[in-house]
Structures are given as structure tokens and as C-alpha cells.
Amino acid sequence: MKNLAFIETVPRRGYRFVGAVRQFPLAAPASTEPLASIAVLPFLFLNEVEERKALSLGFADALITMLGSLEDIAVLPTSAILNCAPSANSAQVCRDLGVRYTLQGSVQKLGTLWRVSMQLFDATTQKITFSEKHDFRLDNAFDVQDEIGYRVVESLQSRFPSAMPKSRDRYSSDPEAYDEFMSGLRESYADRTETLQSAIEHLSRAIERDAEFALAHATLSHVSMIMDFSLDPQRTWLEKAEHHCRRALTLDPALPEGHLARAWILWSPAKNFQHADAIAALERVLAARPNFERAHNRMSTICAHIGRLQEARVAHEQAQRSNPKTRSLNLEVVYLYSGDFARGRSG
């Protein structure tokens, strides 16, 4: 019971921790400056085109990814907007999600052309700051996604990094692979075994259609590790995760989702919880996407488990900046471990 050497009895009061406290340097201090917060909703289809419904979530996910690479904009992650109706009231969405801006768009097929309309609503002024329309052919959808992203950023008086990846480089140009990926991506945020298994089936079919779809490989690796780590610890899930992670990073060595998947693999029972390498992988993710909620959540969890409590709190706060309703960590436990008993009890 060596740990008792760090506790002394205080007469009629209880106990007091008297051990030495070591402070770790913070890997990513949270900024106190307010961010421009925005929610990008799934795009509304004005006519029924079943084979292209993936574009509804696809447009939103592409814009979320682009805006999420900016340090001065807090964009809600895809997981936060899955249940939002595309035609929801803008002011109500801002109140419900705790953001200043909402970006909403609609897609309509006009003969051989597709028309995308979008508007950006500002809850502070209660006005639409801009509204635009773009016509495009289906094989030009990625260029339209990029153009919309640039217009939104310009409206928010920011700018993209010069190395910002293009949407056509991120997604597959095969329509069926794209559809399957979007279905798998939507289900990858679930916490039910059956839904995650369905996500894996969709992502696997996306890769069958396009074997060089790096993002699909990375997402399939991530979901496989969720299955292995939390729901169904079978060796086959780990093997699948490792295979598709390697494939993703071979196809795109800089892909943030690929390094996120690698971090999940490294910090697992099968790999003896290699926290240093996992943290390094997550730091690489966040260097490319500073507001990537899933990466901040994983960083928070790892740091909490190895006793780097202040860093765990910072990572959790960073995740909350991207998504105020994030579910990354039981902070009450961190408060108690760090001696902040008042906050631990009131949390």
C-alpha cells in the first residue's frame, strides 16, 4: 500500500493529498479568442433522384472538412448534423446547436444540369449574409463543393491554407463508390453493433468499386477498430483495421483520417496501448485539421488514462469548441484525479 504515503490524516477533517504534483507541458493550449461557429446542414433535394441522394450528406461533409481545416472557424462535425432536417429553420438550428452561422443548401436537377442553391444565415444579425446559385454537370460536383467552400470562407473573412486539398482528391469519382461511402459514413457515427456492421458493408462495397478510395479505406479501418475496441473484440477486426489503414496511408500519406485510424490501432489492447506513438499520430492529424473532433476526443481519452490530466482537459475543451455537445470524456473523473474535488462532485 505504498500509495498511502501520499495521504495524511487531518484531525476531524478527513484526508489530504501530500504527494508531489508534476505538471506536463500542454500540447495544444486552448485559445480564449471567440471563434466563428457554423453548422453545415445536409443539402435538400428538391426532386427525387434516388441514385444521387448521397450528395445531400456529401456536400455537407465536404464543406465541413474544408472549414474544419481553419483554426479560426469552429465548424460542427458531421456527426452533429446527421439528424438535422435540411429545411430546418435557420434561427432555431443556431439556437439548438449553439452556433452563430448555419449554411443550408438545396440541389435540383434541371434536365442535364444540377442547380445548387445555398444561403448563410447569421444568428447575431438575424439575416442571411449571402445567397448564391451554381449550375453544374454531375461530373463537376466536386468543383462546386470547393467553390462553395471558398465563398463561405470569404464571407466569414477568412482564407484557406494554400495546401488545402480539393474535394475531387478526397472522394471517389465513381458515383456508386461515392454513394456507398456516404451511406457508410452516416452509419459510422452510431454506437450500435448492427449499424456499425452495416457501415462496414457499405464502406467495403465502396472499396470494391474503387480500390484507390483512400478515405473509404481509412474510415473502414476506424470503424473496424471501434468494433474491436468496444463491441466485438475479434482478431479479424484488428486485422481488417490494420490492412485498410496501411492501404489508406499508402494511397495518401497525409490523409488525416488515415492517421486517426492508426492512432486507434496503436492505442488498443492488441498493441499494448502505445500511447506515445498514438499521441504522435493524433498530433499529425490535428496539424492538418485543427478542429477535428474525433481526434481531440481520442487525445483526451488517451491523456486521461496516462495521467496527463491537464492535457486531457485541454483536448476535451478543443473538441467542445468544434461541437458543444461532444461526448469525449467523463470530466468528473479527471477533476477528481487532479484533486479538483469541488468540480468533480458538481459535474
N, C-alpha and C positions, 0 to 999 in steps of 0.2 A: 504493500500500500504506500509506495513512495510518493504518490501524488498528494497525500495528506500533509507533506512537508510544506506545501504551498498554501495551506489553510490554517488560520489560527482562530481560536475561540475568543470572542469578545463577550465578557461577562454581561448577562442579562440582555444582550443584543442579538447574539447569534454567531455568525461566522464571517470571516473576511479573507479575501484572496490576497496573499502577500508575495507571490512569485514575481519574478522579473517579467516584464512585458516587452516583447520585441516588435518594433514597427517595421513593416515591409514597405518598400517604395511602391507607389501607385503606378500601375502600368498605363492606366488611361484615366486621368482625373476628369471628373465631370465638370463641364462648363456651367457657369452660373448665368450666362447670357441666354435670353429667351430665344427660342427657335421659331421659325415659321412652320407651323404644324399643318399637315394636309392629309386628307383621306382621298384616295382614288377609288371610285366605286366601279364595280363591273359595268361594262358598257351595255346599253339597252339595244336589243334588236327590234326594229320597227316592223319587220316582216319575218315570217317563219322560214328559216333556212337551216334545217337540222344539221347538215354536214359542216356548217361553219359556226356553230354555237360556241365552239372553243374560243373564238375571237372575243367573246364577251368578257371572259376572265383573262384571256391572253393580252388584250390591250391594257387592262388594269395592271397585270403583273409586270409587263414590260415597263410601264411608266413608274411603277413602284420601285423597280430595280434601278432605273436611271436616277430617279430623285433620291433614292436611298444612298447613292454614292456621294452625296453632297453633305458636308459637315454642318452647314448652316440651315438645313431643312430637316425637320422631323416628319418623315412620312410613315403612316401606319403600315405595318406589314400585310402581306396578302391574307394571312390568317385572320386578321382583324376585320376584313371587309367581306368575307365569304358569305355571310348571312345578310348583307345589306342589299336591299332591292335597288336595282339600277335607277328606278324612277322615284326614289325616296325624296322627301322634302329636304332641300339643302340645309336650311337653318336647323331643322330637327336633327339631321345627321351630325352637324357640327356640335350640337349640344350633347347628343348621346355619346359621341366618340371623343369629345373633348379636344377638337381641333379648330383651327381658325379658318381653314380653306377646305372646300370639297371640289373635286374635279369629277364632273359627270359627262358622259358622252353617249351618243346613240349611233347605231350602224344601220344603214338601209341599203338594200340592193336596188339599183336603178338600171335595169337592162343588163349590160355587160359591166357596168361600173358599180362601185360601192361608195356610198357617201357616209363620212364620219363627221358628226357634229359634236362639239364639246363646249362646255362652259365652266368657268372657275368662279365659285361663289366665295365671298369674303364675309365671315360672320361678324367681323368688327364693324364694317360699314353697312352690313346687310344688303350688299349689292353684288351683282355679277361683274367681275373685273374685266373679263373678256369672253367673247363667244365667237367661235370660228367654225368653218366647214371645210372639209377636204374631200375631193373625189379621187378614187384610185381604183386600179385593177387589182385583183386578188393577189397576184404575184408581187405587188408593190406594197403589201400591208406593212412590212417591217419598216420601210422608209417613212410611212405615215406615222407609225408609232414613234420613231425617232424625232420627226418634225414636231409632233405634238409635245413631246418631252422638252424640246428646246424652247418652244413657245411658252410653255408653262414656267420654265425656269426664268426666261426673260421677263415674264410678268411678275415673278417674285423677286426680280432684281438680283439674281444670282447668275452663275455660269457653270457650265460643265468643265471637268478636267479635260485636258487635251487628249488624254488617252482613253476617254470614255468608250466602252465597247458598243458596237452597233447591234440593234435588235436582230438583224439577219444573221449575225455571227453567234448570237446566244441561242436562238431557236432553230428548229429544223425547217427547211423549206419544203419538206414533204407534208402535204396537208393532213394525211391520215396520221402520220407520226406526231404532228403538232396537236391534233385533236386528242390523241391518246395521252400525250404528255399533260395537257391541260386537265384532263379528267383525273389523271394520277396525282397531279399537283394539288388539286382541290381536296382530294381524299387523304393526302399525306399529312394534313394537319389534324386528323382525327385521333382519338385515343382508344378506339375500339378495334379489337383484333380483326374482325371481319372487314371493316372499312379499310384498314391498312393493307390487308391481303388483296383487296380489290385494287388499291392504289398500285401495289406491286405488279398486278396483272396488267394494268393499263401502261405502266412505265416499261414493262418488259415488251409489250407489243409495240410501243414507240421505238424501242431499240431494234426490234426485228425489222421495222420499216426503214429505220435509218441507223445503221450501226455506228455512225460517227456523230451521233447526237450526244455531245459531252454532258450537257445539263441533265439529260434524262438518265445517263449513267450515274451521275453524282447524286441525283435525287433518289434513284433506286438504291444506291448504296446507303444513303442516310436512312431511308425507311426500313431497309433490312436490318440496320443496327438498332433502330427503335424496337423492332420485333425481337431481336436477340437480347437486348439490354433489359427491356421492361416487360415483355409479354410472353415470349416463346423461345427460351434460350436453347436453341438447337445449333449444332455446329454448322449446319448448312446455311443458316442466315449469316453467320460471320464470314464464311467462305464467299457467299454471294456479295456481301458488302465489300470485302477486300478486292474481289475481282473487278467490280464496277467502279470502285474508287480509283484503282490503278488505271483502268481504261479511260475514265474521265480526265485524269491528270496527264495521261499520255496525249490525249487529243487536245487538251487546253491546260497547260501547266499553271496558268494564272487564275483558273476558274475558282472564285470564292467558295461556291458550293462544293467543289471537289475537296478543298482543304477543310471545310466544315465536316464533310463526311470522314475525312482522315482523322480529324480530332475525335470524333465519336468512336472510331475504331481503336485509336490509341488509348483512350480513357475508358477502358472496359475490362471486365474480369479476365477475359481471354488474353489480354495484353498486359495484365498485372498493373493496370491503372497508371500508365506512363504520363503523369501529369505535366512534366516539363515539356515533352515533345508535343503534347496536346495543346498546351497553352501557346507554344510557338506557332502551331498551325492556326490557332484562333487569332493570334496577333496578325498573321498574314491575311486572314480573311478580313479583319477589321481595318487593316491598312487600305484595302481596296473598297470596302463598303462599311464606312464608319457607323452606319445606323442599322446594321444587320441584326435584328432582334434575336434570331436563333443563335447567333454566335455569342452575343452578350449573355444570353441565358446560360449557354454551356460554360462560358468563362466563369460566371457567377457560381454555378454549381461546383465546378472543379475547385475554385479558390476556397469556397466554404468548407469543402471536405478536407483540404490540406492545411487548414488553419490560417489562410491568408484572408482574414475576415474583412478587413477594410477594402481590399480589392474586390471581394465578393459583393460588398455593398455598392461600390462604385459601378461594377458591371451591371448589377441589378438596376441601378438608377439610370444607366445608359439605355438599358432595354426599355425602361419606363418612358424615356424621352421619345422613343420610337413608337411605343404602344402603351399608353397609360394603364391598360387592363392586362398587361403581361402577367403570365403565371410562371415565373422563373425560379423562385426560391422562397422557402419559408423563412422570411427575415426575422421572425421572432426567435428562431433558433440561433441565428447569427448574433442578434443582440444579446442573448443570454450567454453564448460562448465568449463574447467580447466584454462581458461584465456590465453591459447596459441593461440592468435588470428592470428598470422602470419602463423602458420602451418595449422590452421583451414581454412584460406582463400585459401592457396595454395594446400590443399589436393584434 
